[in-house]
Amino acid sequence: NVKLLGTYEWNKEPVFVLSRGKELYAYQSNGKILWEKSLPVQEISSMSIKQAKNGTPLLCVLDAIDNELYFMNPMGQAFDQNNRHGEAKVQVSPFGTNAYSITTFLGSYLIQYTKQ
């Protein structure tokens, strides 16, 4: 099954991010594929996308089975090489001009990460 996970703006054009299994696909509004990526996940549970004040979006994918978070830039490239843990919904918020605050839960603990 194909799911629409979210949208973001890149180069003043909308981009639609879809998933099928462990694969992510980003399509431009003209139907051309911008990028595709296979993630080392058990499942793509959800995605949160937010643009910083400078306009650059951060894509955050949650694998709720392995309790892992994956961060990507607008071109689908890894934005962070560190293991980040999360279990429930993830929320990405702008933080300053070019940074992000990532909030999630792990068990009964609230976890926050900051990425620049």
C-alpha positions as a Markdown table, in Angstrom:
| # | Residue | x | y | z |
|---|---|---|---|---|
| 1 | Asn | 0.0 | 0.0 | 0.0 |
| 2 | Val | 1.2 | 3.5 | -0.8 |
| 3 | Lys | 0.7 | 6.2 | 1.8 |
| 4 | Leu | 1.1 | 10.0 | 1.6 |
| 5 | Leu | 3.3 | 10.9 | 4.6 |
| 6 | Gly | 3.5 | 14.6 | 4.1 |
| 7 | Thr | 4.5 | 17.6 | 1.9 |
| 8 | Tyr | 7.1 | 20.3 | 1.9 |
| 9 | Glu | 8.2 | 23.2 | -0.3 |
| 10 | Trp | 11.5 | 23.0 | -2.1 |
| 11 | Asn | 12.7 | 25.6 | -4.6 |
| 12 | Lys | 9.3 | 27.2 | -4.4 |
| 13 | Glu | 7.6 | 24.0 | -5.5 |
| 14 | Pro | 5.5 | 21.5 | -3.5 |
| 15 | Val | 7.0 | 18.1 | -2.9 |
| 16 | Phe | 4.9 | 15.1 | -1.9 |
| 17 | Val | 6.5 | 12.3 | 0.2 |
| 18 | Leu | 5.0 | 8.8 | -0.2 |
| 19 | Ser | 5.9 | 5.5 | 1.3 |
| 20 | Arg | 5.5 | 1.9 | 0.2 |
| 21 | Gly | 6.9 | -0.7 | 2.6 |
| 22 | Lys | 10.4 | 0.5 | 3.6 |
| 23 | Glu | 10.7 | 2.8 | 0.6 |
| 24 | Leu | 10.2 | 6.6 | 0.5 |
| 25 | Tyr | 9.5 | 8.5 | -2.7 |
| 26 | Ala | 9.4 | 12.3 | -3.2 |
| 27 | Tyr | 7.5 | 13.6 | -6.1 |
| 28 | Gln | 7.3 | 17.1 | -7.6 |
| 29 | Ser | 3.9 | 18.6 | -8.5 |
| 30 | Asn | 4.6 | 17.8 | -12.2 |
| 31 | Gly | 4.8 | 14.0 | -11.3 |
| 32 | Lys | 8.6 | 13.7 | -11.7 |
| 33 | Ile | 10.4 | 11.9 | -8.9 |
| 34 | Leu | 12.7 | 14.1 | -7.0 |
| 35 | Trp | 14.3 | 11.3 | -4.9 |
| 36 | Glu | 13.7 | 7.8 | -3.6 |
| 37 | Lys | 15.3 | 6.1 | -0.6 |
| 38 | Ser | 15.1 | 2.7 | 1.1 |
| 39 | Leu | 15.4 | 2.9 | 4.9 |
| 40 | Pro | 16.7 | 0.2 | 7.2 |
| 41 | Val | 13.5 | 0.1 | 9.2 |
| 42 | Gln | 10.9 | -2.5 | 10.3 |
| 43 | Glu | 8.2 | -0.1 | 9.3 |
| 44 | Ile | 7.7 | 3.6 | 8.4 |
| 45 | Ser | 5.3 | 4.5 | 11.2 |
| 46 | Ser | 5.0 | 8.2 | 10.6 |
| 47 | Met | 6.8 | 11.2 | 9.3 |
| 48 | Ser | 7.1 | 14.8 | 10.6 |
| 49 | Ile | 8.2 | 17.6 | 8.2 |
| 50 | Lys | 8.9 | 21.2 | 9.3 |
| 51 | Gln | 10.7 | 24.1 | 7.7 |
| 52 | Ala | 13.2 | 26.2 | 9.6 |
| 53 | Lys | 12.9 | 29.9 | 9.5 |
| 54 | Asn | 15.5 | 30.0 | 6.7 |
| 55 | Gly | 13.1 | 27.8 | 4.6 |
| 56 | Thr | 15.0 | 24.5 | 4.7 |
| 57 | Pro | 12.8 | 21.5 | 5.6 |
| 58 | Leu | 13.8 | 18.7 | 7.9 |
| 59 | Leu | 12.2 | 15.3 | 7.4 |
| 60 | Cys | 11.9 | 13.0 | 10.4 |
| 61 | Val | 10.8 | 9.3 | 10.0 |
| 62 | Leu | 9.7 | 7.3 | 13.0 |
| 63 | Asp | 10.1 | 3.5 | 13.1 |
| 64 | Ala | 7.9 | 2.7 | 16.1 |
| 65 | Ile | 8.8 | -1.0 | 16.1 |
| 66 | Asp | 12.6 | -0.5 | 16.4 |
| 67 | Asn | 12.1 | 2.8 | 18.2 |
| 68 | Glu | 14.4 | 4.7 | 15.9 |
| 69 | Leu | 14.3 | 8.1 | 14.3 |
| 70 | Tyr | 15.8 | 8.9 | 10.9 |
| 71 | Phe | 16.5 | 12.5 | 9.8 |
| 72 | Met | 16.8 | 13.6 | 6.2 |
| 73 | Asn | 17.3 | 16.8 | 4.2 |
| 74 | Pro | 14.9 | 17.9 | 1.4 |
| 75 | Met | 16.8 | 15.7 | -1.1 |
| 76 | Gly | 16.4 | 12.5 | 1.0 |
| 77 | Gln | 20.0 | 12.4 | 2.2 |
| 78 | Ala | 20.8 | 11.4 | 5.8 |
| 79 | Phe | 20.9 | 14.5 | 8.0 |
| 80 | Asp | 22.3 | 12.8 | 11.1 |
| 81 | Gln | 24.5 | 9.8 | 11.5 |
| 82 | Asn | 23.8 | 9.3 | 15.2 |
| 83 | Asn | 21.2 | 6.8 | 16.5 |
| 84 | Arg | 18.2 | 8.7 | 17.7 |
| 85 | His | 15.5 | 6.9 | 19.7 |
| 86 | Gly | 11.8 | 7.5 | 19.7 |
| 87 | Glu | 8.7 | 5.4 | 20.3 |
| 88 | Ala | 5.6 | 7.5 | 19.9 |
| 89 | Lys | 4.7 | 10.4 | 17.7 |
| 90 | Val | 7.4 | 12.8 | 16.7 |
| 91 | Gln | 7.1 | 16.5 | 16.4 |
| 92 | Val | 9.6 | 18.8 | 14.6 |
| 93 | Ser | 9.6 | 22.5 | 15.3 |
| 94 | Pro | 11.7 | 25.4 | 14.0 |
| 95 | Phe | 14.4 | 26.5 | 16.5 |
| 96 | Gly | 16.1 | 29.8 | 15.8 |
| 97 | Thr | 17.0 | 30.6 | 12.2 |
| 98 | Asn | 18.4 | 27.3 | 10.9 |
| 99 | Ala | 17.8 | 24.7 | 13.6 |
| 100 | Tyr | 15.1 | 22.3 | 14.7 |
| 101 | Ser | 13.7 | 20.9 | 17.9 |
| 102 | Ile | 12.6 | 17.3 | 17.7 |
| 103 | Thr | 10.3 | 16.0 | 20.5 |
| 104 | Thr | 9.2 | 12.4 | 21.0 |
| 105 | Phe | 8.5 | 9.9 | 23.7 |
| 106 | Leu | 10.5 | 6.8 | 24.7 |
| 107 | Gly | 8.5 | 4.8 | 27.3 |
| 108 | Ser | 7.2 | 7.4 | 29.8 |
| 109 | Tyr | 10.1 | 9.8 | 29.1 |
| 110 | Leu | 9.8 | 12.9 | 26.9 |
| 111 | Ile | 12.9 | 13.2 | 24.7 |
| 112 | Gln | 14.1 | 16.3 | 22.9 |
| 113 | Tyr | 16.8 | 16.6 | 20.3 |
| 114 | Thr | 18.2 | 19.7 | 18.7 |
| 115 | Lys | 19.6 | 19.6 | 15.2 |
| 116 | Gln | 21.3 | 22.4 | 13.3 |
